[in-house]
Amino acid sequence: MKIDLLTEKQRRAMFMRYTYRWPMERIARKMGTTRQAVFDLLVRAHRRLGFPRLPRTIIRRRKPRRRWTVQLSLIPEETIGG
């Protein structure tokens, strides 16, 4: 498996970044290093796995869709057909 090509630090950083979706600052605090060191670690991991570079987009959590609730008692009866 390709994941076996990575060092333990690279595996941990990629897991925190892409599974937990942590920002690099939080990963750096957890690993006791700087944000730049985490970035370099992820770049080396991507290259080792065969990817040319890191994704340029920021990983963001999707916001839940807003759902509108309607009280049936507020809808005129002619609209409902009753």
ChimeraX attribute file (.defattr): number of C-alpha atoms within 10 A of each C-alpha:
attribute: neighborCount
match mode: 1-to-1
recipient: residues
	/A:1	4
	/A:2	8
	/A:3	12
	/A:4	9
	/A:5	12
	/A:6	16
	/A:7	13
	/A:8	11
	/A:9	14
	/A:10	21
	/A:11	17
	/A:12	13
	/A:13	23
	/A:14	21
	/A:15	13
	/A:16	17
	/A:17	18
	/A:18	11
	/A:19	9
	/A:20	9
	/A:21	15
	/A:22	17
	/A:23	15
	/A:24	19
	/A:25	15
	/A:26	15
	/A:27	21
	/A:28	18
	/A:29	12
	/A:30	12
	/A:31	15
	/A:32	10
	/A:33	12
	/A:34	15
	/A:35	17
	/A:36	12
	/A:37	13
	/A:38	24
	/A:39	17
	/A:40	12
	/A:41	17
	/A:42	21
	/A:43	18
	/A:44	18
	/A:45	23
	/A:46	18
	/A:47	12
	/A:48	16
	/A:49	14
	/A:50	10
	/A:51	12
	/A:52	11
	/A:53	12
	/A:54	13
	/A:55	10
	/A:56	6
	/A:57	6
	/A:58	8
	/A:59	12
	/A:60	9
	/A:61	7
	/A:62	6
	/A:63	6
	/A:64	6
	/A:65	6
	/A:66	6
	/A:67	6
	/A:68	6
	/A:69	6
	/A:70	8
	/A:71	7
	/A:72	9
	/A:73	7
	/A:74	7
	/A:75	10
	/A:76	10
	/A:77	10
	/A:78	7
	/A:79	7
	/A:80	8
	/A:81	6
	/A:82	6
